């Protein structure tokens, strides 16, 4: 069974005002770096810095059992929260800060070079994603997977959407993070690559252009990891509820297994133009699961619940094989019933009228103290 691991980007906020605070360096010192004996095949269990000092990143170990993955994700969050408490801040899992913030760059030579090259795109970059890694046997299999999952990725954005506010303003998007990321010249959907050779040639050509500074800047919706033997799916907002994170991981593993099986059978990858995928991403980011999504086959609008159901059916054999079918069905029903993180944030604001209350609610749910 394929292993799956998760990276979560988190925000550090003041416990009273709810505004982000630049204390990542202090928190990382409190945390003491990676735990002893991390999994050698993956940056498992680590707590890392991110591009801004108001952010942290957690990395789970790879797991075949999603119950173990869920425990690991919650352990990573608890570790971040405990370290943050020593710096008198809270941790929230939100795709963007509900309150205004002036990002403060983490002092790292690579980040400084990126900030110098990309200006305000980099200096304003404070979005938090959930990146899911799934093991693949080879680059060839990995690229075959990338070519075959493209049409479904926007549905993951809709399910995970958790960034409705930007600098204190309701953006009217469910996932504004998905829109902000498109300011980067290397972000978004890709065309069909066809082979690992063509994938690597494309990345090399992007490097040769001088626009992309290193392979880590290939901010594709889905890519080959450049440091572990996985495909990395990058379209999800960080989810406030860890149960939703596990749902995204389960669906991603199902997509990877389904795509790999299709490739091994000799079935061609759907030739969906990247422009149509951009439209699907916009629709998902705008409406989440509360409106229509674009059907991955026809690219006509259909109720989100129907498109999500189609995704589950598409990956059902893989879910049944891995034992994830019941988990996915239950959690999908839960998200469609109560909405995603963006819906929760707006409900809290409507009830209290204060974005600081939205942040406080996010902190409670992130810590597992209040269910969605």
C-alpha positions in Angstrom: 0.0 0.0 0.0 1.3 3.5 -0.9 2.4 5.6 2.0 1.2 9.2 2.4 2.6 12.1 4.3 1.3 15.6 5.0 2.9 19.1 5.3 0.8 21.7 7.0 1.6 25.4 7.0 0.4 27.2 10.1 0.0 30.8 11.3 1.3 32.2 14.6 -1.1 34.7 16.2 -1.5 36.9 19.3 -3.8 35.4 21.8 -5.6 38.7 22.5 -5.7 40.6 19.2 -5.6 37.6 16.8 -3.1 39.3 14.6 -0.1 37.3 13.3 3.2 37.7 15.2 6.8 37.3 14.0 8.0 34.7 16.5 8.9 31.7 14.4 12.6 31.8 15.3 11.9 31.8 19.0 9.4 29.0 18.6 11.8 26.8 16.7 14.3 27.2 19.4 11.7 26.2 22.0 10.8 23.2 19.9 14.4 22.1 19.6 14.2 21.2 15.9 13.2 17.8 14.6 12.3 15.0 17.1 14.9 12.3 17.7 15.1 9.5 15.1 12.9 10.9 12.4 12.0 8.6 9.6 15.1 8.6 7.3 13.0 8.3 4.1 11.0 11.5 4.8 11.3 14.7 6.8 8.8 13.1 9.2 7.8 14.7 12.5 9.7 17.9 12.0 8.8 21.5 12.7 10.3 23.9 10.2 10.4 27.6 9.4 8.5 29.0 6.4 8.9 32.1 4.2 7.5 34.5 6.8 8.3 34.7 10.5 4.6 34.6 11.3 4.5 31.0 10.0 5.6 27.4 10.8 5.4 24.2 8.8 4.8 20.7 10.2 5.8 17.5 8.4 4.3 14.2 9.2 6.1 10.9 8.6 4.9 8.7 5.8 2.1 6.3 6.8 0.2 3.5 5.1 -2.5 3.5 7.8 -4.5 6.7 7.8 -5.3 6.3 11.5 -1.6 6.6 12.2 -1.4 9.5 9.9 -4.2 11.3 11.7 -2.4 10.7 15.1 0.8 12.0 13.6 -0.9 15.2 12.2 -2.4 15.9 15.6 0.9 15.2 17.3 2.6 17.7 15.0 0.0 20.3 15.8 0.3 19.7 19.5 4.1 20.1 19.3 3.7 23.4 17.5 1.1 24.6 19.9 3.2 23.7 22.9 6.2 25.5 21.5 4.1 28.5 20.6 2.7 28.7 24.1 6.2 29.4 25.4 6.3 32.4 23.1 2.9 33.5 24.2 1.2 33.0 20.9 -1.4 30.7 19.5 -1.3 28.5 16.4 -4.1 28.5 13.8 -4.6 26.4 10.7 -6.0 28.9 8.2 -5.2 29.4 4.5 -4.7 33.2 5.1 -4.8 35.6 8.0 -8.3 36.9 8.8 -6.7 40.1 10.3 -4.4 42.6 8.6 -0.7 41.6 8.7 2.6 43.0 7.5 4.6 39.8 6.6 8.1 39.7 7.9 10.5 37.6 5.9 12.4 34.8 7.5 16.0 35.7 7.2 17.3 33.0 4.9 19.5 33.6 1.8 17.1 31.8 -0.5 14.1 33.7 0.7 16.0 36.9 0.4 16.9 36.2 -3.2 13.3 35.3 -4.0 12.1 38.5 -2.3 14.5 40.6 -4.3 13.5 39.0 -7.6 9.7 38.8 -7.1 9.1 41.9 -5.1 5.6 42.3 -3.6 4.6 38.9 -4.7 7.1 37.5 -2.3 6.8 40.1 0.4 3.1 39.7 0.7 3.3 35.9 0.5 1.5 34.7 3.6 -0.7 31.8 2.6 -0.9 28.4 4.3 -1.4 25.2 2.3 -1.6 21.5 3.0 0.8 19.6 0.8 0.2 15.8 0.4 3.0 13.4 -0.6 2.2 10.0 -1.9 4.9 7.4 -2.7 5.5 6.4 -6.3 7.8 3.7 -7.6 9.6 5.9 -10.2 9.6 9.3 -11.8 8.0 7.7 -14.8 5.1 6.4 -12.7 5.0 9.8 -10.9 4.6 11.8 -14.1 2.0 9.3 -15.4 0.1 10.1 -12.2 0.5 13.9 -12.6 -0.9 13.6 -16.1 -4.0 11.7 -15.0 -5.1 13.5 -11.8 -5.2 17.0 -13.2 -8.9 17.2 -13.8 -9.8 16.3 -10.2 -7.5 18.7 -8.2 -9.9 21.6 -8.1 -12.3 19.4 -6.2 -9.7 19.1 -3.4 -9.4 22.9 -3.3 -13.2 23.2 -2.8 -13.3 20.6 0.0 -10.3 22.2 1.8 -11.1 25.9 1.2 -10.2 27.8 4.4 -9.1 31.3 3.4 -12.1 33.6 2.9 -10.4 36.7 4.5 -7.4 38.7 3.3 -6.0 41.6 5.3 -9.2 42.1 7.2 -11.5 41.9 4.2 -14.0 39.3 3.1 -12.7 38.4 -0.3 -16.0 36.6 -1.3 -13.8 33.6 -2.1 -13.8 30.4 -0.2 -10.1 29.9 -0.9 -8.4 33.2 -1.7 -5.1 31.4 -1.1 -5.6 29.6 -4.4 -5.9 32.9 -6.1 -3.0 34.6 -4.4 -0.7 31.7 -5.4 -1.4 32.3 -9.1 0.7 35.5 -8.9 3.8 33.3 -9.0 4.9 32.7 -12.6 5.5 29.0 -11.9 2.2 28.3 -10.1 -1.0 26.6 -11.3 -2.0 23.7 -13.5 0.4 22.1 -16.0 -0.1 20.6 -19.5 0.3 16.8 -19.9 4.0 16.0 -19.8 3.8 12.5 -21.3 7.0 11.2 -19.8 9.5 11.8 -17.0 12.0 12.9 -19.6 9.7 15.7 -20.7 8.8 16.7 -17.2 12.5 17.1 -16.2 13.2 18.9 -19.6 10.4 21.3 -18.8 11.7 22.1 -15.3 15.3 22.5 -16.7 14.0 24.9 -19.3 12.2 26.9 -16.6 15.5 27.1 -14.7 17.4 28.1 -17.8 15.0 31.0 -18.3 16.3 32.6 -15.2 12.8 33.3 -13.9 12.6 30.3 -11.7 15.5 30.3 -9.3 15.6 26.7 -8.3 13.6 23.5 -8.5 11.8 24.2 -5.3 10.1 27.1 -7.1 8.2 24.8 -9.4 5.0 25.7 -7.7 2.8 23.4 -9.9 -0.5 22.2 -8.6 1.1 18.8 -8.5 4.7 17.9 -9.0 7.4 15.3 -8.4 9.1 16.0 -5.1 12.7 17.0 -5.6 13.9 15.4 -2.3 11.8 12.3 -1.7 10.3 9.6 -4.1 6.8 11.0 -4.1 4.3 13.0 -6.0 3.4 16.2 -4.1 -0.2 17.6 -4.5 -0.3 21.2 -3.5 -3.8 22.5 -4.2 -5.4 22.3 -0.7 -5.7 25.1 1.8 -4.5 24.0 5.3 -7.6 22.6 7.0 -8.6 23.9 10.4 -10.0 20.4 11.4 -7.3 17.6 11.2 -10.1 15.2 10.2 -10.5 17.2 7.0 -6.7 17.0 6.4 -6.9 13.2 6.6 -9.8 13.3 4.1 -7.7 15.2 1.6 -4.8 12.8 2.2 -7.1 9.8 1.6 -8.6 11.2 -1.6 -5.1 12.2 -2.9 -3.8 8.6 -2.3 -6.9 7.3 -4.0 -6.3 9.5 -7.0 -2.6 8.5 -7.2 -3.4 4.8 -7.1 -6.3 5.1 -9.6 -4.0 7.1 -12.0 -1.1 4.6 -11.6 -3.5 1.7 -12.4 -4.8 3.5 -15.4 -1.3 4.1 -16.7 -0.3 0.5 -16.2 -3.3 -0.6 -18.3 -2.1 1.6 -21.1 -5.0 4.1 -20.9 -4.2 7.6 -22.2 -4.2 10.6 -20.0 -7.1 13.0 -20.6 -5.9 15.9 -22.7 -7.5 18.7 -20.7 -6.1 22.2 -21.7 -4.5 23.9 -18.7 -6.7 26.9 -19.3 -9.8 24.9 -18.5 -8.1 23.6 -15.4 -7.5 27.2 -14.4 -11.2 27.9 -14.8 -12.0 24.9 -12.6 -9.6 26.1 -9.9 -11.1 29.6 -10.0 -14.6 28.2 -9.6 -13.5 25.9 -6.7 -11.7 28.8 -5.0 -14.6 31.1 -5.4 -17.5 28.9 -4.2 -15.9 26.0 -2.3 -18.6 23.3 -1.7 -21.4 25.9 -1.4 -22.1 26.3 -5.1 -21.3 24.8 -8.4 -18.0 23.2 -9.4 -16.9 22.5 -13.0 -17.4 18.9 -14.0 -14.0 17.4 -14.9 -15.4 15.8 -18.0 -17.5 18.5 -19.5 -16.3 21.6 -17.7 -19.9 22.7 -17.3 -21.1 23.8 -13.8 -22.8 21.2 -11.6 -23.7 21.2 -7.9 -20.6 20.7 -5.8 -22.1 17.7 -4.0 -22.5 15.9 -7.3 -19.0 16.6 -8.5 -17.5 15.5 -5.1 -19.6 12.3 -5.3 -18.1 11.7 -8.8 -14.6 12.0 -7.4 -15.4 9.5 -4.7 -16.8 7.1 -7.3 -13.7 7.6 -9.5 -11.4 6.5 -6.7 -13.7 4.0 -4.9 -11.8 0.8 -6.0 -8.6 2.3 -4.6 -10.3 3.4 -1.4 -11.8 -0.1 -1.0 -8.3 -1.6 -1.5 -6.7 0.6 1.1 -9.5 0.3 3.6 -10.3 4.1 3.4 -13.8 3.9 1.8 -15.8 4.3 5.0 -13.6 7.1 6.3 -13.9 9.0 3.0 -17.7 8.6 2.7 -18.3 9.7 6.3 -16.0 12.7 6.2 -17.2 13.8 2.8 -20.8 13.7 4.1 -19.7 15.8 7.1 -18.0 18.5 5.0 -21.0 18.7 2.7 -23.3 18.9 5.7 -21.5 21.7 7.7 -19.3 23.3 5.1 -15.6 23.7 4.9 -13.3 25.9 7.0 -14.2 29.1 5.0 -17.9 28.5 5.8 -17.0 28.1 9.5 -15.1 31.4 9.5 -17.9 33.3 8.0 -20.5 31.8 10.4 -18.4 32.9 13.4 -18.0 36.4 11.9 -21.7 36.7 11.3 -22.4 35.6 14.9 -19.9 37.9 16.6 -19.0 40.6 14.2 -15.3 40.3 15.2 -12.5 38.9 13.1 -10.6 38.4 16.4 -13.3 35.9 17.4 -12.8 34.1 14.1 -9.1 33.7 14.9 -9.9 32.5 18.5 -12.3 29.9 17.0 -9.7 28.8 14.5 -7.2 28.3 17.4 -9.6 26.1 19.3 -10.4 23.9 16.3 -6.8 23.7 15.3 -5.9 22.4 18.8 -8.8 19.9 18.7 -10.7 21.6 21.4 -13.8 22.3 19.4 -15.1 20.2 16.5 -16.3 21.7 13.3 
